[in-house]
Amino acid sequence: MRVHLALGSNLGDREAFLVGAVSGLRAVDPGLAVSPLYETAPVGGPEGQGPYLNCVVRMDVVLDPREVLELARSLENAAGRTREARFGPRTLDVDVLLVEGVEQDDPELVLPHPRMLGRAFVLAPLEDLDPGLVPAGWREALGGSAAVDAAVRRVRGAL
């Protein structure tokens, strides 16, 4: 089953946390694909947070959606993630964006991710991996190309 995950970090050695998460995911799917790395301003949450590094990962797994969520949480825990404030700073955030062929709405996991279409920091790297999964006109819907370019900046190639 094809799965897309969004990874982000804005505490500590941000890139190292993302590299660690990608490494953990490669243990599950050695052939996974990783988008280029983007730097973005935090969206929501407490004032004074530092910028995030973000990427999207595409992988093929034999896990059900709940097991994918458990994998995401285990990676966050391994990175020392704490949940002190909603949308607060974090060492690692792993969001399950899409699980191929699955739509669900339960308290633990909503698929597709309910906020992904409003987040340039998800759509830009997702477009790098799978342009067909990103709606046409998404930049205009998020304020235009200039606004998106100001919100997300590619800082390097894939990890």
C-alpha positions as CSV (number, residue, x, y, z in Angstrom):
1,M,0.0,0.0,0.0
2,R,1.4,3.4,-0.9
3,V,1.7,5.9,2.0
4,H,2.7,9.6,2.1
5,L,4.0,11.1,5.3
6,A,4.9,14.7,6.1
7,L,8.0,15.2,8.3
8,G,8.9,18.4,10.1
9,S,11.2,19.7,12.8
10,N,11.9,23.0,14.4
11,L,13.9,22.2,17.5
12,G,17.5,21.2,18.0
13,D,19.4,19.8,15.0
14,R,16.4,19.8,12.7
15,E,18.0,18.1,9.8
16,A,19.4,15.3,12.0
17,F,15.9,14.6,13.4
18,L,14.6,14.3,9.8
19,V,17.5,12.2,8.7
20,G,16.9,9.9,11.7
21,A,13.2,9.6,10.8
22,V,14.0,8.8,7.1
23,S,16.4,6.2,8.2
24,G,13.8,4.6,10.4
25,L,11.3,4.6,7.5
26,R,14.0,3.1,5.2
27,A,14.0,0.1,7.6
28,V,10.4,-0.5,6.6
29,D,10.7,0.4,2.9
30,P,14.3,0.6,1.6
31,G,13.0,2.0,-1.7
32,L,11.2,5.0,-0.2
33,A,11.3,8.4,-2.0
34,V,12.0,11.6,-0.2
35,S,11.2,15.1,-1.4
36,P,13.6,18.0,-1.3
37,L,13.9,19.7,2.1
38,Y,12.0,23.0,2.6
39,E,12.3,25.6,5.3
40,T,9.0,27.2,6.4
41,A,7.7,29.5,9.1
42,P,5.6,27.8,11.8
43,V,1.8,27.7,11.2
44,G,-0.3,28.4,14.3
45,G,0.9,27.6,17.8
46,P,2.8,29.7,20.3
47,E,4.7,32.8,19.2
48,G,8.4,32.8,18.9
49,Q,8.9,29.4,17.4
50,G,11.8,28.9,15.0
51,P,11.4,27.9,11.4
52,Y,10.7,24.3,10.4
53,L,12.5,22.0,8.0
54,N,9.9,19.9,6.2
55,C,9.8,17.1,3.6
56,V,7.4,14.5,2.4
57,V,8.1,10.8,2.1
58,R,6.4,8.3,-0.2
59,M,6.7,4.6,0.8
60,D,5.1,1.2,0.0
61,V,4.2,-0.8,3.0
62,V,2.2,-3.8,4.1
63,L,0.9,-2.0,7.2
64,D,-2.7,-0.9,7.8
65,P,-3.4,2.8,8.5
66,R,-3.3,2.4,12.3
67,E,0.1,0.6,12.1
68,V,1.4,3.5,9.9
69,L,0.2,5.9,12.6
70,E,2.0,3.8,15.3
71,L,5.2,3.9,13.2
72,A,4.9,7.7,12.9
73,R,4.4,8.0,16.7
74,S,7.3,5.7,17.4
75,L,9.6,7.9,15.2
76,E,8.4,11.0,17.1
77,N,9.0,9.3,20.4
78,A,12.5,8.2,19.4
79,A,13.3,11.8,18.6
80,G,12.2,12.9,22.0
81,R,9.0,14.6,20.9
82,T,6.9,16.1,23.6
83,R,3.3,17.4,23.2
84,E,3.1,20.5,25.4
85,A,1.2,22.9,23.1
86,R,-1.0,22.3,20.0
87,F,1.1,23.3,17.0
88,G,4.0,24.0,19.3
89,P,7.7,23.5,18.6
90,R,8.8,19.9,18.2
91,T,11.9,17.8,17.5
92,L,9.9,15.7,15.0
93,D,6.4,15.8,13.7
94,V,5.3,12.9,11.4
95,D,1.8,13.3,9.9
96,V,0.1,10.6,7.9
97,L,-1.1,12.4,4.8
98,L,-2.4,9.7,2.5
99,V,-2.9,6.0,2.5
100,E,-3.7,4.8,-1.0
101,G,-7.3,3.9,-1.3
102,V,-8.2,4.7,2.3
103,E,-10.6,7.4,3.5
104,Q,-11.4,7.3,7.2
105,D,-12.5,9.7,9.9
106,D,-12.0,8.5,13.4
107,P,-10.6,10.3,16.5
108,E,-7.1,8.8,16.1
109,L,-6.6,9.2,12.3
110,V,-8.3,11.1,9.6
111,L,-7.4,10.3,6.0
112,P,-6.6,12.1,3.8
113,H,-5.1,14.5,6.3
114,P,-7.7,17.1,6.9
115,R,-5.4,20.2,6.8
116,M,-3.0,19.1,4.1
117,L,-4.6,21.1,1.2
118,G,-4.2,24.3,3.1
119,R,-0.5,23.9,3.9
120,A,2.1,25.0,1.4
121,F,4.8,23.2,3.5
122,V,3.0,19.9,2.7
123,L,1.9,20.7,-0.9
124,A,5.2,21.9,-2.2
125,P,7.2,18.8,-1.2
126,L,4.3,16.5,-2.1
127,E,4.2,18.1,-5.6
128,D,7.9,17.3,-5.9
129,L,7.2,13.6,-5.3
130,D,3.8,13.1,-6.9
131,P,2.4,16.1,-8.8
132,G,-0.8,14.3,-9.6
133,L,-1.8,14.2,-5.9
134,V,-1.7,18.0,-5.6
135,P,-4.7,19.9,-6.8
136,A,-4.3,22.2,-9.8
137,G,-4.3,25.8,-8.7
138,W,-3.2,25.1,-5.1
139,R,-0.7,28.1,-5.2
140,E,-3.5,30.5,-6.2
141,A,-5.7,29.0,-3.5
142,L,-3.0,29.7,-0.9
143,G,-2.5,33.4,-2.0
144,G,-0.6,33.0,-5.2
145,S,2.9,32.0,-6.2
146,A,4.6,34.9,-4.5
147,A,2.9,34.1,-1.2
148,V,3.8,30.4,-1.5
149,D,7.4,31.2,-2.4
150,A,7.6,33.5,0.6
151,A,6.1,30.7,2.9
152,V,8.2,27.8,1.7
153,R,11.8,27.9,0.6
154,R,13.6,24.8,-0.8
155,V,16.9,24.6,1.0
156,R,18.4,21.4,-0.4
157,G,17.7,18.2,-2.3
158,A,16.3,15.0,-0.9
159,L,17.8,13.5,2.3
